[in-house]
Amino acid sequence: MDSHIQMLLSQQELAKRWGRSESAISLASAVGVGPRYVKVDGAIKYPVEDIQRYERACLFFDPAEVAFQSVSTARTSA
């Protein structure tokens, strides 16, 4: 057996993590949106690693914030 045991979250746990309803998580899974999942005894479970990968892929960067950081960095290095 693999020494690395992967942590799995239920749909209810993922809904709580994201502040969404369980039905929204279920619908997203049904249409193929969201992190990858596995079925364990008929229940959908989400590997935490895949949840984190999906969350990183969904990160939004505000162009104004990036420009501000660039200007601030330029001022401090001058």
Buried (B, 14 or more C-beta within 10 A) or exposed (E): EEEEEEEBBBBEBBBEBBEBEBEBBEEBBEEEEBBEBEEEEEEBBBBBEBBEEBEEEEEEEEEEEEEEEEEEEEEEEE
